[in-house]
Amino acid sequence: MDYIKEIERRRTFAIISHPDAGKTTLTEKLLLFGGAIQVAGAVKSNKIRRDTASDFMEIERQRGISVATSVMGFDYRGFQVNLLDTPGHKDFAEDTYRTLTAVDSVVLVIDCVKGVEPQTERLMEVCRMRKTPVIIFVNKMDREGKNPFDLINELEAKLNITVRPLSWPVSMGSSFKGVYNLYDRGLYLFTPGGNTLPDDDAVAIDDLDDPLVDKLLGGHASQLRDDTALIEGVCAPFEKRQYLDGNVAPVFFGSAINNFGVRELLDTFIAIAPAPGARPADLRAVAPDEKSFSGFVFKIHANLDPRHRDRIAFLRICSGKFERNKLYHHVRLGKALRFRSPATFMAQEKILIDEAYPGDVIGLYDTGNFKIGDTLTDGEKLMFHGIPSFSPEIFKEVINTDPMKSKQLEKGIQQLTDEGVAQLFTQDQGNRKIIGTVGELQFEVIQYRLLHEYGASCRFSPLDYFKACWITSEDRQKIKEFSKYRTARLALDKDANLVFFAESKWNLQRSIDENPKISFHFTSEFKTAANTVTA
Ligand code: G4P
């Protein structure tokens, strides 16, 4: 197959949801349809049920045995579908944000009983920021949920995006009859049960006035006619371009556990979801069909076996063909690297590969060369941007409790923060270390891993900061003046960018108001200026 065709048949995406909406179940059913697994129950949930480091580590260990769960690739109707896993716990939301930089589109799962939940709103914000195309799957239609029209309104209001139903449910809960596909005009009748593949059982219905509809749906037929007429009257016709631009999100209804609506979702997904597209880098945009190779690291998975310190760096290929054993240029280090055993992932298995294409995610064994956001190229000195660090919300100072192990602690903190577990800020020429996270659980995980992987121990002393933001100004003098009386509340991030710790919302707003020549940024992606607040 030629190079262009290889790119065009790739669909790289992530499923995102609030915990419990059905992400794991849907993932598993997609793999079932893709023939990547034969029975349900093969996909391990990444849900942390007890909010403790040991629970998290246990899940990571089980999953670490097959890091393959980070990327699940399968072939479906001639398409290479790459499904990237995202963590289920809110404290690891940043990991999810980074994964979103490596995909071309997203499927968002909503629980029809609960509607839009807080984590969904935040995830969707990131998609909107990046203009990522989103398909919404309203799950659990076998339960008594919210009225579908109310749900549609709620989706639009809370997710801030125009939605367009492409299927519509016929009743729900105990009387759920199925869905009518407004896109291909097929009626899919619901039968519960779902660990095996159902037949493709759509009944083609071109005209909803056909008496067959009454025969199949009984008393629910007229409701479907009314609902459909209302949707067609109110919603603009679906336009693929609008979806690809991130302006309109098509909506499907189904029940993942019952295998219902999943094939439809997958068939529409491969038909409309984007193939790998151009990616912005600092020097220029990189098109996937360029011959020279480029890619970036968006995730680093520690090998949780303490005897082997190796890690796996996950690299998203942006352009060119990747080849095993070829020398590539590590742009940040200015170093040539060769990869002898790059891996790709087919569902549960990790497979050694000789080549990979744009859109693919490959695992590279790493002995400490990579950190999140690193770019590999054929030689060109470009860096992809778009691996943002978000402003953390919880801050603690690291206190070494075993002075004999200072070096181990230093190395551990550096490596764990390179992995993106948390953000590191330093003061006093690096002597004072402050860790910033979005959740409490990360501190426990850091402490646990420092002890088990590096033999270092520390405790954390809480700091009462509200937010950290990156500050810049075209006028160096302004930064100097700002810094003069605030040295205790300024630090450097790992790339030596200046960071300001605001003690309260009020204090932050005042600092912004009083310093019009200084820009305050809430993600590290400030070169793109999308998240800048200047008074
Ligand atoms: P998550 O990864 O988004 O956190 O959700 P997950 O798939 O683990 O699903 C959360 C719960 O919802 C699970 O039940 C799952 O069986 C159930 N579920 C998923 N899809 C559907 C659906 O279409 N209908 C109904 N009624 N339930 C669904 P659980 O009791 O938490 O776990 P389990 O013991 O069944 O594994």
Residues whose N, C-alpha, C, O or C-beta is under 5 A from the ligand:
A	BS01	G4P	S17 H18 P19 D20 A21 G22 K23 T24 T25 L26 N139 K140 M141 D142 R143 G254 S255 A256 I257 N258
